Amino acid sequence: MLLSLFAGLLFGGFALARYGRPRLVAALKEGGRGGVAGKDRHRSRNALVVAQVALALVLLVGSGLMVRSFQALRNVDPGFNPENVLTFRVSIPNAVIDSPQETAVAYEQMLRRLDEIPGVQAVGGAVALPMGGSSSNDPVFVEDSPTPEGEIPPIRRFNWVMPGYFDAMEIPLVAGRDLTWDEVRAGRAVVVVSENFAREYWGEADGAIGRRVHTLSLDGSPPVYQEIVGVVGDVHADGLDQEVTSTMYWPMLQQDMYGAGIELTRTMAFAVRALPGALPGLQAQARQAVWGVTSSVPVAQVRMQDELVERSMARTSFTLVMLAIAA
């Protein structure tokens, strides 16, 4: 609104400055016999026409480029399948279940109840879903690639997951295997990494299996190495217009990961993949499955995964529409 008012005052001011004072004789002379426009007016009109055509052309070219960008985004492989996936977030505070191990068992029971719903094909969970807007990042030390003293290795994306997450999101398993609930309950030091991380250090996905990595120790104790047991495909976690990120997928419960005792993630986002015919009543059934384990936790942020993908392209779509309308 302010820009429109400014433009009106600016261009109105040009006309006022030029024609604000009465110059009847000059105006009559410019008009000439039969009311033909004078040379000054012809030049002004031609200049305005040229400027308007130039601006319109710029807007049309910009709209065309945005259309190409938008189509290119739609053709990008996100690294997972967002269709027919219901997502929601559950948090189990200490006041509900205090023990970390019992909290992990409660999440396992929720997952198994969700998996029993008719029409459900796969269930998993993670702290951060792709394009969900949340992320954690920390440096990762690789055992056979020592970092020079006084330096910090590159920052990697961290995600804490439950077994079954890769199947639910249809993130391909490139090498090795998925995490297991036995490893989660025992707090075993294992990790699954993305393919680009594996290729960066070992040239191929298979070369990462059996290697070890560790994070920063918060209390100064010796680092606890985690063994790489699987490698999965790369994911555009921040949006289709962003590069894929090197990601570490840790079990939701770990022992001494940061040298500070048991590490547990109490808030998890579930991903429930179901047949299209099962989607209409899936939300109500999912809530009942969660509350069948503990009725005192909320089920929040219920939405479909493809909505998150569409939202990641909202800026490009909005810019495209505005440019087209302006043009």
Stockholm file with secondary structure:
# STOCKHOLM 1.0

chainA/1-327         MLLSLFAGLLFGGFALARYGRPRLVAALKEGGRGGVAGKDRHRSRNALVVAQVALALVLLVGSGLMVRSFQALRNVDPGFNPENVLTFRVSIPNAVIDSPQETAVAYEQMLRRLDEIPGVQAVGGAVALPMGGSSSNDPVFVEDSPTPEGEIPPIRRFNWVMPGYFDAMEIPLVAGRDLTWDEVRAGRAVVVVSENFAREYWGEADGAIGRRVHTLSLDGSPPVYQEIVGVVGDVHADGLDQEVTSTMYWPMLQQDMYGAGIELTRTMAFAVRALPGALPGLQAQARQAVWGVTSSVPVAQVRMQDELVERSMARTSFTLVMLAIAA
#=GR chainA/1-327 SS CHHHHHHHHHHHHHHHHHHSSCCHHHHHHHHCGGGCCCHHHHHHHHHHHHHHHHHHHHHHHHHHHHHHHHHHHHTSCCSSCCTTEEEEEEECCTTTCCCHHHHHHHHHHHHHHHHTSTTEEEEEEESSCTTSSCCEEEECEETTBCCCTTCCCCEEEEEEEETTHHHHHTCCEEEECCCCHHHHHHTCCEEEEEHHHHHHHHSSSGGGTTCEEECCCSSSCCCCCEEEEEEECCCCTTCTTSCCCCEEEEESEEESSSSSSEEECCEEEEEEEECGGGSTTHHHHHHHHHHTTCTTSCEEEEEEHHHHHHHHTHHHHHHHHHHHHHC
#=GC SS_cons         CHHHHHHHHHHHHHHHHHHSSCCHHHHHHHHCGGGCCCHHHHHHHHHHHHHHHHHHHHHHHHHHHHHHHHHHHHTSCCSSCCTTEEEEEEECCTTTCCCHHHHHHHHHHHHHHHHTSTTEEEEEEESSCTTSSCCEEEECEETTBCCCTTCCCCEEEEEEEETTHHHHHTCCEEEECCCCHHHHHHTCCEEEEEHHHHHHHHSSSGGGTTCEEECCCSSSCCCCCEEEEEEECCCCTTCTTSCCCCEEEEESEEESSSSSSEEECCEEEEEEEECGGGSTTHHHHHHHHHHTTCTTSCEEEEEEHHHHHHHHTHHHHHHHHHHHHHC
//
